[in-house]
Amino acid sequence: MCVHIATGFWGIWHARNLKVWKEKQVTPELAMQWSSKMAPEEGRVKLNVDASVVTSMASFSIRMIVRNHNGEFICAQNIGRSWEVSVFEAEAWGVLEVLKCTRELRINTVDIETDSLLMVNAITKRLENY
C-alpha cells in the first residue's frame, strides 16, 4: 500500500513539474500511469530526489525515495533545514543523503533521477564549474 502511495505522489510531482516548467497539462490518469512504469532495470535501484528552497525564510527541504526494479519501496527521507542554500546545493545535498542511504544498505547499482538539469550535468561531468 505504501509503495502505491509513494509512486502516486511521484506521478503527481512529475505532472506538476511539467505544468510549471514546460506549461504542459497532464491528466491525472496519465500521471498515475507514469507512476506505475517508473521502475529501474532488474538488479538496479532508482533514487528519486527533489529539493525546494524558500529563500525568504533561509530554509530548504529535500524529498527522496529509493525503489527496486519491481518498483517496491526500499527507503525514503524528507529532510528540512533552516540554512540558506541555492537550489543546486539543496539538490546536491539530497543526492548525497540518498547515496548514503543506499551505501548503508550495501546497494551499489543505482539510477539517480532528479528534475534539476544542472544536477544531472554535474553528476555526468558535463559541467566544469557548478
Secondary structure, DSSP 8 states (H G I E B T S, - for coil): -HHHHHHHHHHHHHHHHHHHHH-----HHHHHHHHHS----TT-EEEEEEEEEEGGGTEEEEEEEEE-TT--EEEEEEEEE-S---HHHHHHHHHHHHHHHHHHTT---EEEEES-HHHHHHHTT--S--
